[in-house]
């Protein structure tokens, strides 16, 4: 026996659309929790220090949307850490640089309004030597600028976690390399 499934499909669509309306009003009627990815997401950040100034971008997207941090993003399949960091650096700032090596690794968490972890990123910080260009915000950046490493925490900027610490570490490594 073959049955007509069109009517059932239409009813399924109605339920799906009704569910979408409920999700749209999730802050009032429904708490939607997506499962946490089974593993953290690998990403790179490009840490560029020039004349005791560090290059930062104001992030356009979560995590840390609207805050100042390093240019960076997810590593594409087949891409090395250095390639990913330099690609993201160029896409977000237009800056040209040379990757020197891994500086450190950090955790970054994207949380929902209730504080639940939506995504966990492992950020591999690549120390980079500036080759040329002046920062122009692009791609995922709202703004891109050089900031003095000294006093970064007191500068009144809304910084992502560990930005000032990473900047001091990078400036120290760069100063040792120039001595």
N, C-alpha and C positions, 0 to 999 in steps of 0.2 A: 504494500500500500504506500502510495506517495501522498504526502500531505502538503498543503499550501503553507509555506513558512513565512510568507510575506507579512501576514498579520502578526506573527510572533516577532518578526524582525522589527516591525514598526513599534510594537510594545517595548521591545528591548531598547530602541532608540529613545522612546519617551522616558524610560527609566534612566538611561544614560544622561539625557539632557536635564532631567530633574536633579540627578546627582551632581551635575556640573553647577547648577544653580546653588545647591547646598554648599558646595566647595567654595564658590565665589563669596558666600556669606560665612565662611568658616570661622571668622573671628567672633561671630555672634551665635552660631548654632551648632557648629561641628568642629571638632579638632581632628585634623587629618595628619597622621604621622606616617611618613614613608619610611621603609626600612633603611637603616644605616648601611651604606655599602660595606661589603665584607672586608675590604682592605682600604687603607689610605690611598690617596691619589698622589702620585709623584709629580712635582712641579719644580721649576727653577726660579730663582730671582737673580737679577744682575745687580751687583753692588759695584758702583763706579765712583771712585774718589779721584778728584782733580783739585790740586792746590788746597788741600784740607777742606774741600767742599764735597758733599755727597749728592748724587742725583736721586731725586725722589719723584714719584708720581702720585697724584690724588686719584684713588681707585674709583672707577665707574661702576664696578660690579662687586658682589659679595665674593669672598668674605671681605670684611672691612670696607665696604662701600663708603665713599666720601672721605676716607682717612688717607693719610700720607704713608706710602710704603715704597718698596722697590719695584721696578718694572719686572714682570715675570709672568709665568703661566705654565700650563701643563706641558709635559714633554711628549712630543709626537713619537709614535712607533718608529724605530730605526734612527732616531735622533740622539746624538750624544748630549751630555749635560751642557757642554760648552756651546754646541750648536743651538740648543733650545734657549739658553740664556741670551745669546747674542741675537737670535731671531726676535725674541720677545722685547729685548731692549730696543732694537731698531723699530719694530712695529709700534711700540708705545711712546717712543721719544724721538726717533729719527737719528739717534746718536750712533756713531761707529766706535767700536771698541775691540780689544783683544782680551779673550778669556785667559786669566792667569792660572786659576785653579780653584778648587773647592775651599771656601772659607769656613763654613759651618753648615749645620742642618737644623731646621726648626720645625715645630708643629704649628699648624694653623687650623682653627676650627670654624666652620660656618654653622651658626646656630640659628634656630627659629626663634620666634618671639617668646616662646616659653623656655628657652635655654637648652632645648634638646639639640644634640649634634645632628646636623643634616649631612655634612661632608667633613672629612678629615683629610687635610693635605700635609704632606711632608715636603717642606721647602728646602731645596738644596741651594745654598747661597754661593754663587760663583763670583769670585773677585775678578773684576775687569779693569783693564787700563784703557782710559779714554784715548781715542785716536783722532776724533774730529766731530764737528757738528755742535749745534746748540739745541737744547731740548724744545721740542714742539709736541704737544699732547696729540696722541693718535690712538687708534684702536680702543683699548680698554681704559685709557687714561683721560681724566677730566682736565688735568693740568700736569705739567712737568717742569721742574726747576732744580737749580743747584741751591743747596743750603749749607751753611758752615757747620762742620761736625761739632766744633766746640759750641756748647750751649744749645744743642738741638732740642734737648728736653725742656729747656726753659723758653723756647721760642714761641710758645703758644699754639703750636701746631697739634692737630689731633693725629697722633702717630699710631700706626699699627704696633702690635706688641713686638718688643725687641729691636725696633728700628734703630734707636739711639745706640744700643749696645753693639749691634752689628756694624754701625757706622764707625764707632770708636775702634773696634777690632780691625776693620778694614783699613782705617787711616793708620793704625799702628803698623800693620803688615806692610803697607805701601811705604811708610817712612823708613822702616828697616831695610827695605829693598833699595831705597835711594841712598842710604848711608854708605 
